[in-house]
Amino acid sequence: MSELFADTHCDQPLAAKLRPSSLDQFVGQSHLFNSESPLAKSIEKKRPHSMLLWGPPGVGKTTLAKLLATTFDALFIELSAVLAGTQEIREAVNRMKVARGQGRTVILFVDEVHRFNKAQQDAFLPYVESGDLILVGATTENPSFEVNRALLSRVRVYRLERLDPDSLLTLAKSAFAHLNSDLFDVLEDNHKRLITQAADGDGRKLLGIVEQLHHSYDQQRDTALDDLVVACADKPLLKFDKNGDHFYDLISALHKSVRGSDPDASLYWLARMLKAGADPLYLARRITRIASEDIGNADPRALELCIAAWETQARLGSPEGELALAQAVTYLACAPKSNAVYMAWKAALVSAEQGSFDVPMHLRNAPTPLMKEQGFGHQYRYAHNEPHAYAAGERYRPAEIDSQYYFPSNRGLEAKISEKLAFLRSLDERAGSDND
């Protein structure tokens, strides 16, 4: 969120006082303004288009929308989907029609646009389609799931990222200068690092910390600067939304770190989720899934350990149970990897949907004399009575299905499994040639 310049009421938040007046004062989001960016080209050619600004709080969505209105010399109409209803939408459309009659470009900014229902989102479609208004929607949620497809197909989506430490420091320096404070130059590197960590990518939060630190420093000159910075920065609230994108991003990072055999990264993401309030039993379930999906028969003990960790968490709770989860995660990360079972299962599910093929007669259960007379179980070969406990050449699938699903890897126990299956197939081939 990049907010410099423009002083107004003394009781306004610092973020409002420092809102930039031109795009060259905008801090962060450099990827949106490089020469190849569609947004940069749109600005250069003075051809505005409808868009969705998607990103976490405090990264500049509202600020950017207002700057675009200034850049395009457009009437800026602002709605909040949290507060606006049908009447407010109708009033905004009427203002748009008046402005268009005067030959003006209109930018309608809808904050938290995902909060509008389908009918409310659809209300903008004809005006976006005709070009009578430029819709700029802001959302913290994934538009793929929260915005109507019809509307989504008519706008560009721009992803705004959390502000990096350098951008946050640029913002802090401007804020202290606005406050006529030399504190930015007084702060040591460890102080600045703590402030940017506490802001956690949120420019608005960074400015709040700066403002609090400025006032505290003026009032408590006898207090050690270290103590003031720690008190104002406080402990950052880790981003974690139990139903949103960030939740699934963290789960994805944990899963991929385990799959990538990085125990340290795996422990970090596990710790992040637990510290942020994730349900440990949910994590136990996901970790158990990883044992089957990414390790499988390369090391069957991985599944046993995950079940044990799950049970430990259920019985003992925290912190003992969390240590068991950490043990399971590090074991999974270090274990030999194989997705052979996972891929085999997916292939088998596809085959299962191809039709309800009959069970071969020799495999059918025959608990009654009548069923035996009908040929149920006829000529079934009991594997334990065969050499190597294997009925060479026997078929166990429907006649219509001849696919191989399971291809063991050459890692861990699966290397032995692969050798065993190759041996059994050689017995099948020998039995086939003997019958020819």
Buried (B, 14 or more C-beta within 10 A) or exposed (E): BBBBEBEEEEEEEBBBBBBBEEBEBBBBBEBBEEEEBEBBEBBEEEEBBBBBBBBBBBBBBBBBBBBBBBBBEBBBBBBBBEEBEEEEBEEBBEBBEEBBEEEEBBBBBBBBBBBBEEEBBEBBBEBBEEEBBBBBBBBBBBBEEBBBEBBBEBBEBBBBBBBEBEBBBBBBBBBBEBBEBEBBEEBEEEBBBBBBBBBBBBBBBBBBBBBBBBEBBEEEEEEEBEEBBBEBBEEBEEBBBEEBBBBEEBBEBBBBBBBEBBBEBBBBBBBBBBEBEBEBBEBBEBBBBBBBBBBBBBBBEBBEBBBEBBEBBEEEEEEEBBBBBBBBBBBBBBBBBBBBBBBBBEBEEEBEEEEEEEEBBBBBEBEEEEEEEEEBBEEBEEEEEEEEEBBBBBEEEBEEBEEEBBEBBEBBBBBEBBEEBEEEEEBBEEBEEEEE
